[in-house]
Amino acid sequence: MSDSEDSADSEVADALTGVGFSAQWERVDAPADCMCADGSAWSYFVRDSSETKVMFFLEGGGACFTAQMCAKGSDTYKQVVGQEGGFAETEGVFDLDNPKNPFADYSIVFVPYCTGDVHGGSVTKDYGDGVVVQHKGFVNGSTAMTALLERFPDATEVVVAGVSAGSFPTPAYAGLIADSLPNASVRVIADGSGAIPDAMGAVSSNWGLLEALPQWPEIAGATAADVTPSWIFEIAAKHDPEIRFARHDYAFDATLADYAAMVGIAASDLLPLMEANEAKVEAFSGDMSTWIAPGDNHTILSKADMYSEELGGVRFIDWLSDFVAGGSPADQHCTQCS
């Protein structure tokens, strides 16, 4: 190992110690076929607390699908592990000393994001102009998922959660986990992707996402254009009707508005798009709870707002805790959303 690698490991250790991760989290260095967009090494994190209750958490961080968006230094996606949550998540579901946190006693497998492909990529993509990206998000994510299955074979309650780009593939990972843990109750919490338009599905061909998806009968004959957020919920719900779903979104999410604008959808149309996507999901999933809050914020699960947000006299933390405990909380939609 080089001096620079030693130094980098030391910095990581210092960062972990600085936020208390040394006591609760284990960094796992993944095999060489796992990597970030630039080909650098990738690691994931495990908190070993319960043998029966486990959360599989997919970090967010944007997406890229053109040479300009994917170029080094681009601000459209998270390019490396570290910073911005890779080692320092301590709020929301990661506030593990908070007695209100429904995941305080859960084991957690934390999947960092750095591949620009919504944790679904399986290819090396040459965009031209010297921009070559390792879209290996599914290689990374499935490695961490396998670790979950091996380390927690007696899990009876599994929650697959994700924020932003991490929320897009949550149903697919949930279906795969349910296949391997047939006696477990599997739930999905998707945070911050409700307004991704169907027209964005076609860009997934840059990532090899369709090829990475499980070879379920429900996927036979699908094309890249089919790979929309609502469709991924559909195939997972059809594949395993026992999976339960919940979603959180902000009505005018500024981050989602940027992506919607790429296909000509105005920010003012974000809420109707979100509601249309919700209707499509509920058409084939009999157990779906949704929360649409006012404003243009983006995601809540890894933020302190998780404990203070309230809608129609209902606190989000109570709504979420009900869902995690096995309930089917009623939908909560803002009426004054701007």
N, C-alpha and C positions, 0 to 999 in steps of 0.2 A: 504494500500500500504506500502511496506517495505521501510526502509531507503535506501537500495540499488536501489530500483526502483525509489525513489525520486531523487537519485543522477544521475541515468541514464537519467531520463527525463530532469534534469537540464543540463546535458552535451549535450543532443540533442538540447535543446533550445539555448545554447551557440553557438553550431555549426551553427545552422540556422541563428542566429543573425550575426555571423561572416562573412557569405558570402552574407548577404542581403536577405536571404530567409524569414526573419520575415515579410518583407513588402509585399512579393508577393506570398508566398506559405503557404498553410495550411497542416499540417500533420493530416492524418486521421487514427486513430487506428482501424484496421479491426476486425471483429468478431473472436471468438476463433478458428473456424475451419480453419482460415487462419494462416499460420505459415511458418517459414523457415525450412531448411533441418534438423536442430537439434531440432525442436519443439518449438523454441523461437517465441515470438510474431512478427507479421508482420504489417507494416504500409505502406500507400501510400501517395502521395502528390498531391495536387490540386492547380493550379493557376487559379483563376477566373478572366478572363479579358474580354472575348467576349461571348455573348449568342449564336452566330451563327457560330463561327469558333473555332474548338477544335482539339488539337492533343492528341492522346493516344500514349504514349511513353513507350516501353518495354525495360528495361535496359538489358545489356548483362552481361556475366560473366561465360562462359564456360559450361561444362556439365559433368556428371559422370554416369557410368553404370556398374561399377565393385566395389568389396569391396575395392580394393586398391585406385581407383579413388575417391570413395565416402567417404573414411575414414576422420575423423576429422583432420584438418590440411592439407588436400590435397590441392595442388595448381591448380587443374584442374577445379575448379568451385568456384564461390562466395558463401559463406556459410551463411553469416548474412547480415542484412540490416545495413547500416552505412559504413563509410569510402568510398573509391573508387566510390563516386558518389551518394550514398544513400541520402546524405544531402548537397552535395557540388558541384553539376553540375553548372558551370557558363560559359562554352565555347560552341562553335558550336550553335546548336539550342537553347541552354539555355543562350546565351549571349543576354538577352532580351532588353538591352539598345542599341544594335547595329542596326542602321537604315537599314543595308543590310539584316538583318535577316527576312526571310519571315514569321516567326512565332512570331515576336515581339509583335503582338497584339492578339495572339491566347490565349484562355484558354488551359491549359495543364493538363492532368492527367498522372502523372509519376508513373510507376509501377516498384518498386525495384525488384531485382532478388536475390534469395538466396536458390533456391530449386534444382539446378542441372538438370533440366528437360525441358529446353527451354520454360518455362512458360506454359507447357502443361501437367503437372503431376496431378494425381488424386488419388494416392495410397500411402500407407506406405510400403516400400520395405525393407525386411530383406536380406542383401547380405551375411550374415554369418560372422563369426569372430567378432561378436559384432557390426557390422556396420548396423545400422537401420536408414533409411533415410525417412524423410517426403517429398516425391515428391508431393507437393501440389501447384505447379505453376499455374495450371489452376484454382484451387479453389481461389487462390489469384488474378490472373489476371481477372477472370470473376467477382469477387467482385468489383474491381476497374472499370471494364467496366460497371457494373450495376450502379455504382455511376455516371459515365459519362452520361448515358442515363437518369437518374433521375434529374441530376443537369442542363443538357443542352438539354432539350427536343426540343428546337427550333433550334438546330444546323443544318446548311445547308451545311457546309463544314467541313468534318472530315478527318484528316490525321492520319493513323495508321502507326507509325514508330517504328523501333527497330534496335538495333545494336547487332552484333554477335549472341549469343543465343537468344536475343530478336527479331532478324529479322526473325528467322525460322518460328514462328507462326503468323506473321503479317497478312497474307491473311485470316486465319481462324477468327481472331478477327475482321478483316474488314468485312467479310461476316456476322458475327453475329450483328455487329453494323448496317450494311446496312439493315438487316432484321427488326430491331427495329426503324430505322430512314429512311423509304423508300423515303423520299423527299430530303435526303441529298446526296451531292456528296461525295463519299468515295474514298480515295486514299491511296495507300500503298507505303511506302519507306522502303525497306529492305537493310540494310547496313552490309555487312560482312558475308554472308553465301552462296555466289554463288558457292563455290567449295566444298560444302558438298557432298560426293559421295552417290549414291543410296544405297550402301551396308550398310551405317550407319543407314538406316531406321529401321532395325530390332531391334536396341537397344532401340527404343522407347517403346518396350513391358515392359521394366523395370519400366516405368513411368506411364503406363496406359493412354498414350497419345491418342490412338485411341478411347478408351472409353470416353475420355473427349471431343473429337471433337463433333461439333453439329451433330444432327441426320438428316442431309440432305440426300435426295435421291441419291445424287452424291457419297456418302460414302458407300452406301449399298454394302455389300460383301467384303469390304476391309479387309486386314490383316495388322499386324504391319509392315511387310516388305514393304508395299506400302507407308508408311508414310515418304516420302522423301521431301526435300524442294520443288522440282519442282512439286511434286504431290499435295502438299498443295496449291500451286498457281493454279494448274489445277482445283481442286474441287471448289475453291473460284470463279475462272473465269467462270466456267460452272454454278455455283449456281447463280451468279449475274454478268452478262456480262458488267454491267455499272461500276464496280470497275476498277480503273486504277492503274497501277503498275509502280514502278521505282526501280532500284537496283543500288547500288554502291559496287564495290569490288576493291581490289588491286590484280594485276595479280599473284603475288607469295606470297600472304598473309601467313606470318609465322605461325600464330595461326591456320589457316585452314590446313596448311601443316602438322602440328602435328597430327591432327585428321585423315587426309587422309592417313598418314603413317600407321595408325593402321589397314588399310585394304589393305596395300601394294601399295599405290599410291605414287610415288615419287614427290618431290616438283617441279621438272621440268615439270611434267604432270598436274600441277594445272590449268594453263591457258586453255589447251584444255578441261579439265573437266568443267571449268567454262563456256566456250563457248558452250559445249554440253548441260549443264543445261539450259543455256539461250535459246538455240534453242528449247528445249522441252517446256519451258514456252511460248515462242512466238508462238509455234504451236497452242496453244489453247487460247491465249490471244491476241486480236487484238490491244491492247493499252498498250505496255510495252516499257519503256525507260531504257536503261542500260548505265552505265558508268564504264569502267574498266581502272583503272589507273596503271601506272608502279610501281614496287617496291614490298616490302614485308610488308608494314604497315598493320594495322588491324583497320578498321572502321574509319569514318570521322565525323559523325553527331554530336558527342559531343566533338569535338576538334576544335581548332582554325584553323586548316588546311582547314576547310570547306570554309573559306573566301579567301584563297590564292591558292588553287589547281587549276591548269589550264591544259587543254589537247587540242591539236590541235587548239590553239587560242581561246578556249572557257573556261570561268571560271566556275568552278563547282557551285559557288553560284548563278550565272546567270541561269545556266541550271536547278538547283533545284528550283529557284524562278519561272521560266517559268512553271515547272511541277505543283508546288503548286497553281499557278494562273489559272490552267486549260489547259495549253498547253501540247503538246506531243513532247518534245524536242528530236532531233535526237540522236541516239546512239553515244557515244564517246568511242572508244576503242584505247588504246595505240598501237603504232606500234613498238616502241623500249621499251619493257616492263620490262626488267631485270634491 
